Amino acid sequence: MNTFMEQAQLIKDEIMGYRRTLHQNPEVGPKLPKTKQYVMEQLRALGYEPEEICESGIVATIKGNKPGKTFLLRADMDALPVTEATACQFKSTNGNMHACGHDMHTAMLLGAAKLLRQNQDQIEGTVKLVFQPDEEGFTGAKRMIKAGVLENPKVDAAMAMHVHSGTPSNVILCGLGTSIAGCNKFRIVVKGRGCHGAMPELGVDPINIAVHIYMAIQEILTREISATQSAVVTIGKFVGGDAANIIPAEVVMEGTIRSLNKEVGEFIFNRISDIVQSTGKMFRGEAELIELASVPPLANDDQLAHEVTNYMKDIVGEKAVVLFEQGGMGSEDFASYSYEVPSLYVMLGAGTKQENALFGEPMHNEKVVFNEDILATGAAIHAYSAIMWLKNHK
């Protein structure tokens, strides 16, 4: 067994303790006061001097005795506004839930922080540990980059790891090139004129306008985008009206655009804006498209991917690392790092229903349960990958 994996197994209970504390106290968005305090306390206990570089963003560095480059390891810390419905003894009860496994990510990076301290004499350069808020809202990475997370010392390569429910435990999935979609979150506000439902001619019906907008948006994909391009537009929120016999004054829709090509995503957003404005006018109302947040498609650096996944094989074995080229339509704000420095994003299998009936629920589901046995693996992968990359890039 790899030495780092052996060391990680010895601290498995500590890593599990980090994870369960975080799981019981989930926080959502860009402000994570309890999470930030807890992570910084654990880092200080390990001998680090963590800094907060923007609201709830944490950076800590560790240097070896020999000078060299800087390798960044990133974990996200925010949860989701989901009420947990698992039977875990350490379940959340505050209406939020780590249903995307960010508690696992933070715990694994804290475990890696300890392994790096134990193997500091092997570090040839600097490892920068980054704990990031608001991945789900797509603002965390951009804000941390703007605040200088890639400077002082300047980062030469970056890596992030995400647990993946439904993939066998300890199997690593790594996409080559653009493997994760970009995303635009948007809101459409349709304004009409309210009136009695018996006399619609006296008002302007925003529900009617919104329905026409909804239908027209879907036709962008079938009539304006090549069939060889991957794109999805979803309206997940459609709100208007309070009573059956009253035409309301306003309707609000919210949705997302997903695409594997940045230009395609921008084209769809601009076409939605055209449709929204013109449809509003056509039916005597007003309509506006508002961008809430965005993240570009995530592009792994292929050279970095091949090199670092080879190191990972020393941890999990040759057959447990799977490289693929086709992309998925989920989104991840680590993408913003990939446009600044060579970056690598991998997924670590967190269990299937064949392993345990509790495992394998979809990500973001209120019943999702992750296999905690992978925590040690994740910690070892982080620490070993960083040390090996620095050794081979003096």
PyMOL commands that set and color helices and strands:
alter all, ss='L'
color gray80, all
select helices_A, chain A and resi 3-10+12-24+33-45+102-118+120-122+140-146+200-202+206-223+262-282+302-316+318-320+335-338+374-391
alter helices_A, ss='H'
color red, helices_A
select strands_A, chain A and resi 51-54+57-63+66-76+124-132+157-164+172-175+178-180+182-191+195-196+231-240+246-247+250-259+286-295+298-299+321-324+343-349
alter strands_A, ss='S'
color yellow, strands_A
deselect
rebuild
show_as cartoon
